[in-house]
């Protein structure tokens, strides 16, 4: 059974930083691409960043230079380091397995609120 568990969300002031974690089980993590999405209130779910099994990365234009995706294969965990946070970064952040034996998987999400 594939499980993705996000953590690290919370309330942060503008300009602050957070690191999200997504711990996985049920997949061969080291061979699996991973991604982070976010969904703001009333908006669609958008891709934020993706990392391949060999650690090549992709970022949405809106977060380039601000967010960093990384992975620790020994811990079966993918991270999203978010710096210089802005109110418009407020969203539920979801961990995603884009494709694993033809299936996509989602975590339940973690809420990030950027507000003073």
C-alpha positions, 0 to 999 in steps of 0.5 A, spaced: 500 500 500 502 506 497 502 512 503 505 519 502 505 523 509 506 530 508 508 534 514 511 541 516 506 546 514 503 551 518 503 559 519 509 563 517 510 571 516 511 574 510 519 573 508 519 567 512 521 560 511 518 553 511 521 546 510 515 541 508 517 533 508 513 527 505 515 521 507 513 515 503 512 507 504 510 502 499 514 504 493 521 503 491 522 510 492 529 511 489 527 509 483 521 514 483 520 521 481 516 525 486 513 532 486 509 537 490 503 541 488 499 546 491 492 548 491 490 555 494 483 556 496 478 557 490 483 555 485 486 549 481 491 544 484 498 546 480 505 543 480 510 546 484 516 542 483 518 535 481 524 531 482 526 525 478 529 519 481 536 521 479 535 528 482 533 532 476 529 538 478 523 542 475 520 548 478 514 552 476 516 559 474 512 562 480 517 559 485 524 558 481 529 561 485 524 561 491 523 553 493 528 548 492 525 540 492 530 535 494 530 528 496 533 523 501 533 516 498 535 513 505 529 516 508 524 515 503 523 522 503 522 528 499 522 535 501 520 542 499 524 548 502 520 554 501 524 561 502 521 568 502 514 566 503 509 571 500 501 571 502 500 568 495 504 562 497 498 560 502 495 553 499 495 546 501 501 543 499 500 536 496 506 530 495 505 526 489 507 520 485 506 522 478 507 515 476 508 508 479 506 502 475 501 506 471 498 509 478 499 516 481 498 517 488 497 523 493 498 525 500 493 528 504 496 535 504 499 540 509 496 547 509 501 553 509 499 560 511 503 566 510 500 572 513 502 577 518 
